[in-house]
Amino acid sequence: MNSRLRMRVYRTTHLLHWISAAVCFSALALFTITGITLNHASSIGGEPVVTTHAAQLPEALKPALAAGAAPGADVAPALAGWIEKEFGVPTRNASAEWSDEELYLSAPGPGRDAWVSIDRASGAAKSESTDRGWLAYFNDLHKGRNTGLAWRVFIDVFAAAVLFFSLTGLVLLQIQARQRKSTWPLVIGGTVLALVLMIFFIH
């Protein structure tokens, strides 16, 4: 590779590396910090806050409760709206389980769990919400647990961007290796260290 082409490749790769670093910075910092907190989750701990609530389904909504008898049936919009207003439990991505006795709605989210149960005969309703705190919220974002489609797609796109950032960094290492003789020993050393840990110290 002649010097002019080499410089052009270097400048282009450097620009792409810089752009991908800027795009990834916030999310990469988030995933790095939550990686540490996940690794020490048992030491950090935290007390979950459990909230319970009971209510009576309005008579006008009992037909909507009776209509959803089929397994896997969706919750009627009017009934879902009442549940959200009364219990503060989001129903958009909630899982509804119908039985002859009750409607059970499970609505977990990052850092929290929530459910609502409505007796189909009497209309008696109750709910329980568990908030595990902000640390659990960010840890669940790291794992993509109960975060919805949009966040899972973001994680995949972000992972691809980080891979691109790493590959452009590798190209820059290749270009600068002649001036920095320790480049490849450091790269190989880091790889060997990870392999040694995986083979001998993970059980």
QUIZI-V960438 format. One record per helix or strand of 2 or more residues. SS is the DSSP state (a for helix, b for strand). FROM is the first residue (numbers start at 1). LEN is the number of residues. If there is no record, write none. Layout:
ss=SS from=FROM len=LEN
ss=SS from=FROM len=LEN
//
This chain:
ss=a from=3 len=37
ss=a from=41 len=4
ss=b from=49 len=8
ss=a from=59 len=9
ss=a from=77 len=11
ss=b from=95 len=4
ss=b from=102 len=5
ss=b from=112 len=8
ss=b from=124 len=8
ss=a from=134 len=10
ss=a from=149 len=28
ss=a from=183 len=19
//
